[in-house]
Amino acid sequence: MKNNPVVPYILILAFGIGLIFFMSLQGADNKKEIAAEHEGGETTETTDATDDGAALVQSCIGCHGGDLTGGMGPNLHGLEEAHIVDVLVNGIEGTPMQPNMKTEDEAKAIAEYISTLE
């Protein structure tokens, strides 16, 4: 008997369809948590990076430059901590700074870190 060269492809196809089905069920089970993450709400998971402003500020350098002295976004040096927290939590209408970009704790950690920069 000869081996059919199509059999491996059929097995891969069946495995792929099974994997997609399993992942769909997994997503359906976690839809509330996924929605909360997408909307910027609280999730059940916490990260150790919440208090690490230096790590969190990495998401800012794309617009504000590597040293946060400006780029597409303004210079962040010298801004008041309360203003930074307000912008990160509430956003600025008409700009890429959308509401709920960071949690209040993350925003405070970032603001504290930026206030230490010269």
MOPAC internal coordinates of N, CA, C and O (Angstrom, degrees):
PM7 1SCF
backbone

  N    0.0000 0     0.00 0     0.00 0    0    0    0
  C    1.4435 1     0.00 0     0.00 0    1    0    0
  C    1.5094 1   110.31 1     0.00 0    2    1    0
  O    1.2310 1   121.66 1   -39.64 1    3    2    1
  N    1.3149 1   114.44 1   140.36 1    3    2    1
  C    1.4581 1   120.27 1   177.98 1    5    3    2
  C    1.5224 1   109.92 1   -91.67 1    6    5    3
  O    1.2310 1   121.37 1   -31.59 1    7    6    5
  N    1.3261 1   114.99 1   148.41 1    7    6    5
  C    1.4741 1   119.42 1   173.44 1    9    7    6
  C    1.5114 1   109.15 1   -78.44 1   10    9    7
  O    1.2310 1   121.15 1   -43.38 1   11   10    9
  N    1.2868 1   115.40 1   136.62 1   11   10    9
  C    1.4581 1   120.45 1   178.70 1   13   11   10
  C    1.5337 1   108.61 1   -83.58 1   14   13   11
  O    1.2310 1   119.52 1   -57.64 1   15   14   13
  N    1.3372 1   118.52 1   122.36 1   15   14   13
  C    1.4707 1   120.45 1  -177.18 1   17   15   14
  C    1.5360 1   113.61 1   -70.27 1   18   17   15
  O    1.2310 1   119.66 1   170.32 1   19   18   17
  N    1.3132 1   118.26 1    -9.68 1   19   18   17
  C    1.4589 1   121.77 1  -178.12 1   21   19   18
  C    1.5301 1   111.52 1   -85.86 1   22   21   19
  O    1.2310 1   120.00 1   158.18 1   23   22   21
  N    1.3156 1   117.60 1   -21.82 1   23   22   21
  C    1.4606 1   122.27 1  -175.32 1   25   23   22
  C    1.5392 1   112.50 1   -56.20 1   26   25   23
  O    1.2310 1   118.50 1   133.33 1   27   26   25
  N    1.3416 1   120.47 1   -46.67 1   27   26   25
  C    1.4736 1   118.56 1   179.27 1   29   27   26
  C    1.5302 1   112.96 1   -59.29 1   30   29   27
  O    1.2310 1   120.86 1   142.45 1   31   30   29
  N    1.3165 1   115.96 1   -37.55 1   31   30   29
  C    1.4657 1   119.56 1   179.51 1   33   31   30
  C    1.5254 1   111.57 1   -67.11 1   34   33   31
  O    1.2310 1   120.46 1   142.45 1   35   34   33
  N    1.2990 1   116.73 1   -37.55 1   35   34   33
  C    1.4673 1   121.17 1   177.95 1   37   35   34
  C    1.5270 1   109.93 1   -66.30 1   38   37   35
  O    1.2310 1   120.53 1   139.05 1   39   38   37
  N    1.3250 1   116.59 1   -40.95 1   39   38   37
  C    1.4692 1   120.38 1   178.07 1   41   39   38
  C    1.5367 1   111.29 1   -63.77 1   42   41   39
  O    1.2310 1   120.52 1   137.09 1   43   42   41
  N    1.3336 1   116.61 1   -42.91 1   43   42   41
  C    1.4720 1   120.50 1   177.91 1   45   43   42
  C    1.5206 1   110.35 1   -63.07 1   46   45   43
  O    1.2310 1   120.10 1   138.42 1   47   46   45
  N    1.3260 1   117.41 1   -41.58 1   47   46   45
  C    1.4583 1   121.87 1   178.27 1   49   47   46
  C    1.5287 1   110.84 1   -61.90 1   50   49   47
  O    1.2310 1   120.38 1   134.25 1   51   50   49
  N    1.3098 1   116.87 1   -45.75 1   51   50   49
  C    1.4663 1   120.73 1  -179.99 1   53   51   50
  C    1.5284 1   110.47 1   -63.92 1   54   53   51
  O    1.2310 1   120.21 1   137.12 1   55   54   53
  N    1.3202 1   117.21 1   -42.88 1   55   54   53
  C    1.4671 1   120.64 1   177.35 1   57   55   54
  C    1.5320 1   111.07 1   -61.47 1   58   57   55
  O    1.2310 1   120.13 1   137.35 1   59   58   57
  N    1.3269 1   117.36 1   -42.65 1   59   58   57
  C    1.4671 1   121.60 1   179.52 1   61   59   58
  C    1.5201 1   112.28 1   -62.75 1   62   61   59
  O    1.2310 1   120.54 1   136.12 1   63   62   61
  N    1.3101 1   116.58 1   -43.88 1   63   62   61
  C    1.4712 1   120.57 1   178.41 1   65   63   62
  C    1.5208 1   110.27 1   -64.44 1   66   65   63
  O    1.2310 1   120.29 1   138.20 1   67   66   65
  N    1.3277 1   117.06 1   -41.80 1   67   66   65
  C    1.4712 1   120.43 1   177.43 1   69   67   66
  C    1.5256 1   111.41 1   -62.33 1   70   69   67
  O    1.2310 1   120.34 1   138.27 1   71   70   69
  N    1.3254 1   116.95 1   -41.73 1   71   70   69
  C    1.4592 1   121.34 1   179.33 1   73   71   70
  C    1.5281 1   111.53 1   -63.90 1   74   73   71
  O    1.2310 1   120.33 1   137.17 1   75   74   73
  N    1.3122 1   116.97 1   -42.83 1   75   74   73
  C    1.4710 1   120.98 1   177.79 1   77   75   74
  C    1.5284 1   110.02 1   -62.28 1   78   77   75
  O    1.2310 1   120.16 1   137.00 1   79   78   77
  N    1.3125 1   117.31 1   -43.00 1   79   78   77
  C    1.4686 1   121.23 1   178.88 1   81   79   78
  C    1.5287 1   110.55 1   -61.52 1   82   81   79
  O    1.2310 1   120.31 1   133.62 1   83   82   81
  N    1.3328 1   117.00 1   -46.38 1   83   82   81
  C    1.4628 1   121.38 1   179.56 1   85   83   82
  C    1.5275 1   111.12 1   -61.62 1   86   85   83
  O    1.2310 1   120.08 1   135.64 1   87   86   85
  N    1.3265 1   117.45 1   -44.36 1   87   86   85
  C    1.4689 1   120.68 1  -179.13 1   89   87   86
  C    1.5296 1   111.05 1   -65.86 1   90   89   87
  O    1.2310 1   120.26 1   145.51 1   91   90   89
  N    1.3181 1   117.11 1   -34.49 1   91   90   89
  C    1.4696 1   120.49 1   176.47 1   93   91   90
  C    1.5179 1   111.07 1   -63.95 1   94   93   91
  O    1.2310 1   120.40 1   137.17 1   95   94   93
  N    1.3187 1   116.84 1   -42.83 1   95   94   93
  C    1.4648 1   120.50 1   177.89 1   97   95   94
  C    1.5229 1   110.65 1   -64.84 1   98   97   95
  O    1.2310 1   120.43 1   139.24 1   99   98   97
  N    1.3261 1   116.79 1   -40.76 1   99   98   97
  C    1.4645 1   121.10 1   178.98 1  101   99   98
  C    1.5253 1   110.28 1   -62.30 1  102  101   99
  O    1.2310 1   119.97 1   137.01 1  103  102  101
  N    1.3260 1   117.67 1   -42.99 1  103  102  101
  C    1.4550 1   121.65 1   177.96 1  105  103  102
  C    1.5215 1   111.86 1   -64.60 1  106  105  103
  O    1.2310 1   120.18 1   141.32 1  107  106  105
  N    1.3178 1   117.27 1   -38.68 1  107  106  105
  C    1.4590 1   120.68 1   178.69 1  109  107  106
  C    1.5244 1   110.82 1   -64.11 1  110  109  107
  O    1.2310 1   120.38 1   143.94 1  111  110  109
  N    1.3316 1   116.88 1   -36.06 1  111  110  109
  C    1.4593 1   120.42 1   178.43 1  113  111  110
  C    1.5288 1   112.18 1   -68.82 1  114  113  111
  O    1.2310 1   120.10 1   150.86 1  115  114  113
  N    1.3142 1   117.42 1   -29.14 1  115  114  113
  C    1.4633 1   121.77 1  -176.12 1  117  115  114
  C    1.5285 1   113.27 1  -106.50 1  118  117  115
  O    1.2310 1   119.55 1  -160.69 1  119  118  117
  N    1.3312 1   118.46 1    19.31 1  119  118  117
  C    1.4521 1   120.15 1  -172.42 1  121  119  118
  C    1.5279 1   113.70 1   -62.56 1  122  121  119
  O    1.2310 1   119.26 1   145.87 1  123  122  121
  N    1.3225 1   119.02 1   -34.13 1  123  122  121
  C    1.4638 1   120.00 1   179.13 1  125  123  122
  C    1.5259 1   111.14 1   -66.97 1  126  125  123
  O    1.2310 1   120.49 1   136.76 1  127  126  125
  N    1.3158 1   116.67 1   -43.24 1  127  126  125
  C    1.4648 1   120.22 1   179.17 1  129  127  126
  C    1.5264 1   110.71 1   -66.77 1  130  129  127
  O    1.2310 1   120.06 1   139.26 1  131  130  129
  N    1.3249 1   117.50 1   -40.74 1  131  130  129
  C    1.4577 1   121.32 1   178.88 1  133  131  130
  C    1.5161 1   109.96 1   -64.11 1  134  133  131
  O    1.2310 1   119.55 1   137.78 1  135  134  133
  N    1.3221 1   118.46 1   -42.22 1  135  134  133
  C    1.4631 1   121.92 1   178.75 1  137  135  134
  C    1.5181 1   110.98 1   -64.41 1  138  137  135
  O    1.2310 1   119.82 1   139.24 1  139  138  137
  N    1.3179 1   117.94 1   -40.76 1  139  138  137
  C    1.4594 1   121.05 1   179.29 1  141  139  138
  C    1.5266 1   110.65 1   -63.94 1  142  141  139
  O    1.2310 1   120.00 1   139.41 1  143  142  141
  N    1.3225 1   117.60 1   -40.59 1  143  142  141
  C    1.4617 1   121.44 1   177.25 1  145  143  142
  C    1.5146 1   110.51 1   -63.46 1  146  145  143
  O    1.2310 1   120.36 1   135.70 1  147  146  145
  N    1.3229 1   116.92 1   -44.30 1  147  146  145
  C    1.4636 1   121.70 1  -177.74 1  149  147  146
  C    1.5258 1   111.46 1   -64.72 1  150  149  147
  O    1.2310 1   119.99 1   144.03 1  151  150  149
  N    1.3096 1   117.62 1   -35.97 1  151  150  149
  C    1.4554 1   121.84 1  -178.48 1  153  151  150
  C    1.5198 1   112.21 1   -86.83 1  154  153  151
  O    1.2310 1   119.85 1  -179.86 1  155  154  153
  N    1.3144 1   117.89 1     0.14 1  155  154  153
  C    1.4540 1   121.03 1   178.72 1  157  155  154
  C    1.5124 1   113.21 1    82.04 1  158  157  155
  O    1.2310 1   120.06 1  -167.72 1  159  158  157
  N    1.3139 1   117.50 1    12.28 1  159  158  157
  C    1.4560 1   121.17 1  -179.58 1  161  159  158
  C    1.5069 1   111.69 1   -80.82 1  162  161  159
  O    1.2310 1   121.64 1    -0.92 1  163  162  161
  N    1.3088 1   114.47 1   179.08 1  163  162  161
  C    1.4584 1   120.34 1   179.36 1  165  163  162
  C    1.5214 1   109.94 1   -73.78 1  166  165  163
  O    1.2310 1   120.70 1   -37.17 1  167  166  165
  N    1.3059 1   116.28 1   142.83 1  167  166  165
  C    1.4529 1   121.68 1   175.14 1  169  167  166
  C    1.5112 1   108.21 1  -117.27 1  170  169  167
  O    1.2310 1   121.09 1    -6.64 1  171  170  169
  N    1.2947 1   115.51 1   173.36 1  171  170  169
  C    1.4606 1   119.08 1  -178.62 1  173  171  170
  C    1.5215 1   111.63 1   -78.91 1  174  173  171
  O    1.2310 1   120.18 1   163.93 1  175  174  173
  N    1.3406 1   117.27 1   -16.07 1  175  174  173
  C    1.4539 1   120.13 1  -179.28 1  177  175  174
  C    1.5202 1   110.36 1   -92.35 1  178  177  175
  O    1.2310 1   120.79 1   -34.26 1  179  178  177
  N    1.3114 1   116.09 1   145.74 1  179  178  177
  C    1.4555 1   120.88 1   173.16 1  181  179  178
  C    1.5104 1   107.66 1  -124.17 1  182  181  179
  O    1.2310 1   121.29 1   -25.32 1  183  182  181
  N    1.3331 1   115.13 1   154.68 1  183  182  181
  C    1.4556 1   118.86 1  -179.61 1  185  183  182
  C    1.5089 1   109.69 1  -118.42 1  186  185  183
  O    1.2310 1   121.20 1   -26.29 1  187  186  185
  N    1.3124 1   115.30 1   153.71 1  187  186  185
  C    1.4518 1   120.27 1   175.96 1  189  187  186
  C    1.5150 1   111.27 1   -71.49 1  190  189  187
  O    1.2310 1   119.82 1   161.15 1  191  190  189
  N    1.3295 1   117.95 1   -18.85 1  191  190  189
  C    1.4627 1   122.01 1  -176.88 1  193  191  190
  C    1.5223 1   112.49 1   -76.53 1  194  193  191
  O    1.2310 1   119.76 1   172.59 1  195  194  193
  N    1.3379 1   118.07 1    -7.41 1  195  194  193
  C    1.4538 1   120.61 1  -177.44 1  197  195  194
  C    1.5214 1   111.67 1   -55.53 1  198  197  195
  O    1.2310 1   119.56 1   140.62 1  199  198  197
  N    1.3148 1   118.44 1   -39.38 1  199  198  197
  C    1.4551 1   121.58 1  -178.16 1  201  199  198
  C    1.5241 1   113.16 1   -92.16 1  202  201  199
  O    1.2310 1   119.55 1  -177.97 1  203  202  201
  N    1.2861 1   118.46 1     2.03 1  203  202  201
  C    1.4518 1   121.25 1  -176.35 1  205  203  202
  C    1.5229 1   110.15 1  -102.32 1  206  205  203
  O    1.2310 1   120.75 1   -91.27 1  207  206  205
  N    1.3221 1   116.18 1    88.73 1  207  206  205
  C    1.4634 1   121.36 1  -178.60 1  209  207  206
  C    1.5025 1   113.19 1   -59.34 1  210  209  207
  O    1.2310 1   120.11 1   143.71 1  211  210  209
  N    1.3289 1   117.40 1   -36.29 1  211  210  209
  C    1.4663 1   120.95 1  -179.50 1  213  211  210
  C    1.5237 1   111.04 1   -61.38 1  214  213  211
  O    1.2310 1   120.18 1   141.18 1  215  214  213
  N    1.3287 1   117.26 1   -38.82 1  215  214  213
  C    1.4613 1   120.35 1   178.76 1  217  215  214
  C    1.5250 1   110.51 1   -75.17 1  218  217  215
  O    1.2310 1   120.67 1   139.08 1  219  218  217
  N    1.3204 1   116.33 1   -40.92 1  219  218  217
  C    1.4689 1   120.24 1  -177.74 1  221  219  218
  C    1.5205 1   112.52 1   -67.14 1  222  221  219
  O    1.2310 1   120.23 1   148.27 1  223  222  221
  N    1.3223 1   117.16 1   -31.73 1  223  222  221
  C    1.4624 1   120.76 1  -175.99 1  225  223  222
  C    1.5276 1   111.55 1   -70.05 1  226  225  223
  O    1.2310 1   120.19 1   167.84 1  227  226  225
  N    1.3294 1   117.24 1   -12.16 1  227  226  225
  C    1.4654 1   120.49 1   178.77 1  229  227  226
  C    1.5283 1   111.52 1   -59.67 1  230  229  227
  O    1.2310 1   120.05 1   151.96 1  231  230  229
  N    1.3191 1   117.51 1   -28.04 1  231  230  229
  C    1.4648 1   120.03 1   179.10 1  233  231  230
  C    1.5256 1   111.86 1   -74.40 1  234  233  231
  O    1.2310 1   119.92 1   170.50 1  235  234  233
  N    1.3342 1   117.75 1    -9.50 1  235  234  233
  C    1.4666 1   122.28 1  -178.24 1  237  235  234
  C    1.5308 1   112.69 1   -92.95 1  238  237  235
  O    1.2310 1   120.36 1   158.41 1  239  238  237
  N    1.3413 1   116.92 1   -21.59 1  239  238  237
  C    1.4629 1   119.25 1  -170.37 1  241  239  238
  C    1.5227 1   113.78 1   -69.19 1  242  241  239
  O    1.2310 1   119.77 1   160.10 1  243  242  241
  N    1.3141 1   118.05 1   -19.90 1  243  242  241
  C    1.4599 1   120.30 1   178.57 1  245  243  242
  C    1.5182 1   112.38 1   -61.18 1  246  245  243
  O    1.2310 1   120.13 1   144.05 1  247  246  245
  N    1.3110 1   117.36 1   -35.95 1  247  246  245
  C    1.4688 1   121.72 1  -179.33 1  249  247  246
  C    1.5264 1   113.07 1  -103.99 1  250  249  247
  O    1.2310 1   120.42 1   147.82 1  251  250  249
  N    1.3214 1   116.81 1   -32.18 1  251  250  249
  C    1.4616 1   120.41 1  -173.35 1  253  251  250
  C    1.5255 1   113.23 1  -101.63 1  254  253  251
  O    1.2310 1   119.63 1  -175.84 1  255  254  253
  N    1.3136 1   118.30 1     4.16 1  255  254  253
  C    1.4532 1   122.69 1   177.51 1  257  255  254
  C    1.5178 1   112.53 1    87.16 1  258  257  255
  O    1.2310 1   120.72 1   -21.76 1  259  258  257
  N    1.3192 1   116.22 1   158.24 1  259  258  257
  C    1.4561 1   122.39 1  -176.65 1  261  259  258
  C    1.5098 1   113.54 1   -60.31 1  262  261  259
  O    1.2310 1   120.46 1   147.72 1  263  262  261
  N    1.3347 1   116.73 1   -32.28 1  263  262  261
  C    1.4697 1   120.15 1   178.59 1  265  263  262
  C    1.5257 1   111.76 1  -104.95 1  266  265  263
  O    1.2310 1   120.72 1  -169.98 1  267  266  265
  N    1.3285 1   116.22 1    10.02 1  267  266  265
  C    1.4748 1   124.42 1   177.72 1  269  267  266
  C    1.5297 1   113.31 1    62.11 1  270  269  267
  O    1.2310 1   120.63 1  -154.65 1  271  270  269
  N    1.3435 1   116.41 1    25.35 1  271  270  269
  C    1.4679 1   119.63 1   177.65 1  273  271  270
  C    1.5147 1   112.10 1   -95.29 1  274  273  271
  O    1.2310 1   120.20 1  -170.18 1  275  274  273
  N    1.3029 1   117.23 1     9.82 1  275  274  273
  C    1.4516 1   120.77 1   174.94 1  277  275  274
  C    1.5080 1   112.27 1   118.34 1  278  277  275
  O    1.2310 1   121.50 1   -22.95 1  279  278  277
  N    1.2681 1   114.73 1   157.05 1  279  278  277
  C    1.4630 1   124.96 1   179.90 1  281  279  278
  C    1.5069 1   104.64 1  -171.90 1  282  281  279
  O    1.2310 1   120.71 1    60.10 1  283  282  281
  N    1.3125 1   116.25 1  -119.90 1  283  282  281
  C    1.4595 1   119.96 1   172.26 1  285  283  282
  C    1.5313 1   108.75 1   -68.17 1  286  285  283
  O    1.2310 1   120.44 1   146.51 1  287  286  285
  N    1.3342 1   116.76 1   -33.49 1  287  286  285
  C    1.4598 1   122.66 1   175.78 1  289  287  286
  C    1.5193 1   110.28 1   -99.04 1  290  289  287
  O    1.2310 1   119.97 1   -10.59 1  291  290  289
  N    1.3257 1   117.65 1   169.41 1  291  290  289
  C    1.4662 1   120.58 1  -175.77 1  293  291  290
  C    1.5257 1   113.53 1   -75.37 1  294  293  291
  O    1.2310 1   121.50 1   -11.82 1  295  294  293
  N    1.3300 1   114.73 1   168.18 1  295  294  293
  C    1.4614 1   123.11 1   173.88 1  297  295  294
  C    1.5250 1   108.22 1   -64.37 1  298  297  295
  O    1.2310 1   120.34 1   -49.52 1  299  298  297
  N    1.3275 1   116.96 1   130.48 1  299  298  297
  C    1.4608 1   120.53 1  -179.12 1  301  299  298
  C    1.5267 1   112.73 1   -96.24 1  302  301  299
  O    1.2310 1   119.92 1   169.01 1  303  302  301
  N    1.3221 1   117.75 1   -10.99 1  303  302  301
  C    1.4624 1   121.28 1   179.97 1  305  303  302
  C    1.5247 1   109.47 1   -67.14 1  306  305  303
  O    1.2310 1   120.76 1   -43.19 1  307  306  305
  N    1.3054 1   116.16 1   136.81 1  307  306  305
  C    1.4590 1   121.11 1   176.55 1  309  307  306
  C    1.5179 1   115.13 1    85.70 1  310  309  307
  O    1.2310 1   119.81 1   176.73 1  311  310  309
  N    1.3380 1   117.98 1    -3.27 1  311  310  309
  C    1.4635 1   119.48 1   177.96 1  313  311  310
  C    1.5260 1   109.42 1   -77.43 1  314  313  311
  O    1.2310 1   120.88 1   -31.34 1  315  314  313
  N    1.3191 1   115.92 1   148.66 1  315  314  313
  C    1.4593 1   120.52 1   177.89 1  317  315  314
  C    1.5310 1   109.66 1   -69.98 1  318  317  315
  O    1.2310 1   121.15 1   -35.80 1  319  318  317
  N    1.3270 1   115.40 1   144.20 1  319  318  317
  C    1.4651 1   120.35 1  -179.59 1  321  319  318
  C    1.5223 1   111.67 1   -58.26 1  322  321  319
  O    1.2310 1   120.26 1   139.59 1  323  322  321
  N    1.3275 1   117.11 1   -40.41 1  323  322  321
  C    1.4696 1   120.67 1  -178.45 1  325  323  322
  C    1.5281 1   110.64 1   -62.40 1  326  325  323
  O    1.2310 1   120.24 1   143.13 1  327  326  325
  N    1.3331 1   117.14 1   -36.87 1  327  326  325
  C    1.4696 1   120.72 1   179.57 1  329  327  326
  C    1.5314 1   110.29 1   -67.50 1  330  329  327
  O    1.2310 1   120.24 1   137.16 1  331  330  329
  N    1.3241 1   117.14 1   -42.84 1  331  330  329
  C    1.4658 1   121.22 1   179.64 1  333  331  330
  C    1.5250 1   110.03 1   -62.23 1  334  333  331
  O    1.2310 1   120.33 1   134.37 1  335  334  333
  N    1.3121 1   116.98 1   -45.63 1  335  334  333
  C    1.4700 1   121.09 1   179.18 1  337  335  334
  C    1.5216 1   109.81 1   -60.88 1  338  337  335
  O    1.2310 1   120.28 1   134.84 1  339  338  337
  N    1.3330 1   117.07 1   -45.16 1  339  338  337
  C    1.4623 1   121.52 1  -179.67 1  341  339  338
  C    1.5294 1   111.59 1   -58.80 1  342  341  339
  O    1.2310 1   120.56 1   134.51 1  343  342  341
  N    1.3291 1   116.54 1   -45.49 1  343  342  341
  C    1.4634 1   120.36 1  -178.62 1  345  343  342
  C    1.5260 1   110.98 1   -66.74 1  346  345  343
  O    1.2310 1   119.95 1   137.06 1  347  346  345
  N    1.3278 1   117.70 1   -42.94 1  347  346  345
  C    1.4613 1   120.04 1  -179.00 1  349  347  346
  C    1.5286 1   112.54 1   -66.99 1  350  349  347
  O    1.2310 1   120.30 1   148.38 1  351  350  349
  N    1.3237 1   117.02 1   -31.62 1  351  350  349
  C    1.4639 1   120.33 1  -178.58 1  353  351  350
  C    1.5271 1   111.09 1   -88.56 1  354  353  351
  O    1.2310 1   119.88 1   137.16 1  355  354  353
  N    1.3383 1   117.82 1   -42.84 1  355  354  353
  C    1.4692 1   121.43 1  -173.51 1  357  355  354
  C    1.5226 1   114.59 1  -102.19 1  358  357  355
  O    1.2310 1   120.03 1   163.92 1  359  358  357
  N    1.3320 1   117.55 1   -16.08 1  359  358  357
  C    1.4624 1   121.07 1   178.87 1  361  359  358
  C    1.5166 1   112.48 1    75.86 1  362  361  359
  O    1.2310 1   121.56 1    -2.29 1  363  362  361
  N    1.3313 1   114.62 1   177.71 1  363  362  361
  C    1.4658 1   122.67 1   175.35 1  365  363  362
  C    1.5188 1   106.16 1  -130.41 1  366  365  363
  O    1.2310 1   120.38 1   -62.51 1  367  366  365
  N    1.3115 1   116.87 1   117.49 1  367  366  365
  C    1.4577 1   122.04 1  -176.96 1  369  367  366
  C    1.5262 1   110.80 1   -59.30 1  370  369  367
  O    1.2310 1   120.96 1   -42.33 1  371  370  369
  N    1.3212 1   115.76 1   137.67 1  371  370  369
  C    1.4556 1   121.60 1   178.10 1  373  371  370
  C    1.5184 1   114.57 1    82.37 1  374  373  371
  O    1.2310 1   120.35 1  -171.55 1  375  374  373
  N    1.3190 1   116.93 1     8.45 1  375  374  373
  C    1.4681 1   121.33 1   178.78 1  377  375  374
  C    1.5291 1   108.71 1  -128.43 1  378  377  375
  O    1.2310 1   120.28 1    -9.73 1  379  378  377
  N    1.3278 1   117.07 1   170.27 1  379  378  377
  C    1.4641 1   119.27 1   175.71 1  381  379  378
  C    1.5332 1   113.46 1   -66.42 1  382  381  379
  O    1.2310 1   119.77 1   168.55 1  383  382  381
  N    1.3329 1   118.04 1   -11.45 1  383  382  381
  C    1.4636 1   121.49 1   179.91 1  385  383  382
  C    1.5294 1   108.85 1   -78.95 1  386  385  383
  O    1.2310 1   121.09 1   -88.00 1  387  386  385
  N    1.3217 1   115.53 1    92.00 1  387  386  385
  C    1.4578 1   121.96 1  -177.37 1  389  387  386
  C    1.5278 1   110.98 1   -88.51 1  390  389  387
  O    1.2310 1   119.71 1   -24.78 1  391  390  389
  N    1.3341 1   118.17 1   155.22 1  391  390  389
  C    1.4740 1   120.77 1   176.78 1  393  391  390
  C    1.5288 1   111.25 1   -59.24 1  394  393  391
  O    1.2310 1   121.19 1   -30.14 1  395  394  393
  N    1.3274 1   115.32 1   149.86 1  395  394  393
  C    1.4666 1   123.39 1   175.72 1  397  395  394
  C    1.5213 1   113.87 1    63.09 1  398  397  395
  O    1.2310 1   120.51 1  -147.83 1  399  398  397
  N    1.3357 1   116.62 1    32.17 1  399  398  397
  C    1.4623 1   118.76 1   176.46 1  401  399  398
  C    1.5244 1   110.23 1   -67.68 1  402  401  399
  O    1.2310 1   120.65 1   147.76 1  403  402  401
  N    1.3190 1   116.36 1   -32.24 1  403  402  401
  C    1.4642 1   122.02 1   178.02 1  405  403  402
  C    1.5216 1   108.11 1  -138.15 1  406  405  403
  O    1.2310 1   120.81 1   -23.56 1  407  406  405
  N    1.3267 1   116.06 1   156.44 1  407  406  405
  C    1.4551 1   120.20 1   173.67 1  409  407  406
  C    1.5260 1   107.96 1   -73.10 1  410  409  407
  O    1.2310 1   120.15 1   -13.76 1  411  410  409
  N    1.3078 1   117.31 1   166.24 1  411  410  409
  C    1.4630 1   121.15 1   179.66 1  413  411  410
  C    1.5293 1   110.97 1   -59.56 1  414  413  411
  O    1.2310 1   120.00 1   137.44 1  415  414  413
  N    1.3302 1   117.60 1   -42.56 1  415  414  413
  C    1.4680 1   120.85 1   179.08 1  417  415  414
  C    1.5194 1   111.76 1   -64.10 1  418  417  415
  O    1.2310 1   120.49 1   137.29 1  419  418  417
  N    1.3350 1   116.67 1   -42.71 1  419  418  417
  C    1.4608 1   120.11 1   178.19 1  421  419  418
  C    1.5225 1   110.50 1   -64.45 1  422  421  419
  O    1.2310 1   120.40 1   137.67 1  423  422  421
  N    1.3348 1   116.84 1   -42.33 1  423  422  421
  C    1.4619 1   121.23 1   179.86 1  425  423  422
  C    1.5284 1   110.95 1   -62.03 1  426  425  423
  O    1.2310 1   120.40 1   138.55 1  427  426  425
  N    1.3211 1   116.83 1   -41.45 1  427  426  425
  C    1.4668 1   120.32 1   178.01 1  429  427  426
  C    1.5224 1   111.26 1   -63.83 1  430  429  427
  O    1.2310 1   120.41 1   138.41 1  431  430  429
  N    1.3255 1   116.83 1   -41.59 1  431  430  429
  C    1.4655 1   120.72 1   179.09 1  433  431  430
  C    1.5228 1   110.70 1   -63.35 1  434  433  431
  O    1.2310 1   120.38 1   138.43 1  435  434  433
  N    1.3254 1   116.88 1   -41.57 1  435  434  433
  C    1.4663 1   120.96 1   178.25 1  437  435  434
  C    1.5244 1   110.27 1   -65.12 1  438  437  435
  O    1.2310 1   120.41 1   134.52 1  439  438  437
  N    1.3387 1   116.82 1   -45.48 1  439  438  437
  C    1.4650 1   120.76 1  -179.13 1  441  439  438
  C    1.5208 1   111.16 1   -62.02 1  442  441  439
  O    1.2310 1   120.24 1   138.77 1  443  442  441
  N    1.3239 1   117.15 1   -41.23 1  443  442  441
  C    1.4701 1   120.78 1   178.51 1  445  443  442
  C    1.5237 1   110.10 1   -62.99 1  446  445  443
  O    1.2310 1   120.67 1   138.71 1  447  446  445
  N    1.3355 1   116.32 1   -41.29 1  447  446  445
  C    1.4625 1   119.73 1  -179.99 1  449  447  446
  C    1.5403 1   110.64 1   -65.93 1  450  449  447
  O    1.2310 1   120.36 1   133.84 1  451  450  449
  N    1.3249 1   116.92 1   -46.16 1  451  450  449
  C    1.4710 1   120.49 1  -178.96 1  453  451  450
  C    1.5301 1   110.68 1   -61.94 1  454  453  451
  O    1.2310 1   120.07 1   144.39 1  455  454  453
  N    1.3221 1   117.48 1   -35.61 1  455  454  453
  C    1.4795 1   120.13 1  -179.90 1  457  455  454
  C    1.5282 1   111.97 1   -65.67 1  458  457  455
  O    1.2310 1   119.84 1   161.76 1  459  458  457
  N    1.3370 1   117.91 1   -18.24 1  459  458  457
  C    1.4690 1   120.18 1   178.84 1  461  459  458
  C    1.5177 1   112.34 1   -86.84 1  462  461  459
  O    1.2310 1   120.10 1   169.12 1  463  462  461
  N    1.3230 1   117.42 1   -10.88 1  463  462  461
  C    1.4693 1   120.93 1  -177.72 1  465  463  462
  C    1.5256 1   110.83 1   -78.68 1  466  465  463
  O    1.2310 1   121.16 1   -31.94 1  467  466  465
  N    1.3032 1   115.39 1   148.06 1  467  466  465
  C    1.4818 1   119.69 1   177.98 1  469  467  466
  C    1.4985 1   110.62 1  -112.36 1  470  469  467
  O    1.2310 1   120.10 1   180.00 1  471  470  469

